[in-house]
Every structure is written in structure tokens, then in C-alpha cells.
Amino acid sequence: MYELKNSSEVLVKKSLDEYLATNEIPCRCERCLTDIMAHALNRLPPRYYVSLKGEVITNFNAQLYPDKARVMAEVIIASQIVADAPSHSRD
């Protein structure tokens, strides 16, 4: 059976982890982190693959383009959006 995967999701998660390592956000709960990823992913093009070969090609292509900067920019924007309006109370 084949499994459909989105490499953009992997890149956003990695970028979010890098961002959180050096930056503070008001809330790091699972809901807020997932909301940040959702916001960022909704603004990025999906890059789906179904095989190891597809994963290798997709990841290689992602390294060739300025995707890393765009992904990080979207993570930062999404972090600010979620910080300003979290999906839960601020208590």
C-alpha cells in the first residue's frame, strides 16, 4: 500500500523547530504549534510524493530553490498570527 506524504509539511515542521530554538512565542502548547503549521502550510504549495524516490527528488529540489527562506518567512508570519489570536483562552 502506498502512503501519500507532503514534503512541505516536513519542511514547515523543521523550520518551526529551528525558529522555536532561538525565539520565544507566548504559547507552545500542541494546539498553538499545530495552528502555526496549518497557517504556514495553507500559504505554501504542497509537494506530495508516494515513494522513496519521490521523497529524494522532492527534498533535493527543495534544497535548490529559495524555499527554505520562504518556508521560514511563512512560519514566522504564522507564529505572529497565532500569538495575536490563539485558538484558546490566554489563561
N, C-alpha and C positions, 0 to 999 in steps of 0.2 A: 504494500500500500504506500502511496506517495503522500508526503506531507508538504503542504504549501507554507512557505515562510516568506516574510518580508524583511529584507536586509535593512531597510530604513528604520525598522523598529530596533534592530540590534545597534545601529549607529546612534540613534537617539538615546538609548539606554546607556551606552558607553559615554556619550557626550554629557549626559546628565550626571553620571558618576564623577566624571572629571570636573564638571562645574561645581558640584557639591563638595569636592575635596578642598576647594580654595575659597568658596563663597558661602555666606550664611543666607538662609531663607527663613521666613517666620515659622514655617511648619514643615517637618519632614515625615509626616505620617504617610502611610501607604496610599491613602486617598489622594493627598496633595501631589505626591510623586507620580502617581498614575495619571492624574489630571494634567500635570505638566507634560508628560509623554504624549497624552492624547492631543493636547493643543498643538504641540510641535509636529506630531505626525499628520495632523489634518492640514498643515501648511506645506508639507513636503511631498514630493512624488513617491508613490510606492515603488518598490523594486522587489518583485516576487521571484522566487526560484523554487524548484521542486527536487533538485538533485545536488549532490556534492559538487559536480562540475559546474552547475549553475551558480552555486554559492561562491565558488572560487572566482568565477568570471565576474559576478556581480560585485564581490568585495574588491577585486582587482580594479575594476572600472571606477569604483567609488574612491579609490586612492588617487586616480589620475585627474579627477576633476576637483574644483574648489568646493566639493560637497561638505567637507569637514567644517569649513568656516560657516557655510550656510546652516548646517545642522546645529552647530553651537549657537549661532545667532537665534535660531528658532527656539532652542532650549532656553536661552536667556530671556527672550520675549515671553515665552510661556510661563517661566518662573515668576516673572513680574506680574503677569495677568492673574495667576493663581494666588500669589501673595496678596494682591489687592482685593481679590474676591474669591476666597476659598469656598469650597462646596459644603463646608461645615461651619459651625459656630467657632468663634475665636477663643473660646474658653479652654 
